[in-house]
Amino acid sequence: MLETIYKGILIGLFVSIPLGPIGMLCIQRTLNRGQKYGIATGLGATASDLLYTIVSLFFLSFVLDIIEQHKFAIQISGSVILIIFGLFIFNSHPSAQPKPYETQQHSIFSDFITSFGLTLSNPLVLFVLIALFAKFEFISYKSTFIVIVIGIASILTGALLWWSVLTFLVSKFRQKLNINGLRTINKVTGSVIFIIGITGFVLSMIEKL
């Protein structure tokens, strides 16, 4: 049981730590809005990962068949979503957002949902989870219900640990940022997400040809 918890925490960390579009978005929202909004963003991605974890345990062959049949459409759709979202962040104006010392008016739930949707739009993360499960010899479809629940909760714990540490460190710089600093963060974050989307789109088109 303790081994399952340990492995689950490691998987949660390994899935969350890479600073892809969600990591950049988490940093941007922490700096613009505050730590709890960054954590909500990270947990939205984690909820999507947990959904794919459940899928990989109970519906793996069915889902893999769907992904294989519609791989190109899925990759293109996910890339387009990232491109649009990247442009949205790039063009967002810090002046329309609260300054670091002002009361927050944003919705934690909406930050959670947008992050969840962005991560869910890339079902290829399923293959990452499968690889991690194989490497760590993690829970399988043969495991008992209790072990599965504990394993999933451990993944959530590992992810929450990472997002809490990341947003805590980032929030330390928040009070030092002015409007220009926030604008730079928005443009850098938007650019990175946009580039990731464009790269995914181009690679998918090349693979299709």
HELIX and SHEET records of a PDB file:
HELIX    1   1 LEU A    2  SER A   16  1                                  15    
HELIX    2   2 PRO A   21  ARG A   33  1                                  13    
HELIX    3   3 GLN A   35  PHE A   58  1                                  24    
HELIX    4   4 LEU A   60  GLN A   69  1                                  10    
HELIX    5   5 LYS A   71  ASN A   91  1                                  21    
HELIX    6   6 PRO A   94  ALA A   96  5                                   3    
HELIX    7   7 ILE A  108  LEU A  120  1                                  13    
HELIX    8   8 VAL A  125  PHE A  136  1                                  12    
HELIX    9   9 PHE A  145  SER A  171  1                                  27    
HELIX   10  10 ARG A  174  LYS A  176  5                                   3    
HELIX   11  11 ILE A  179  LYS A  208  1                                  30    
END                                                                             
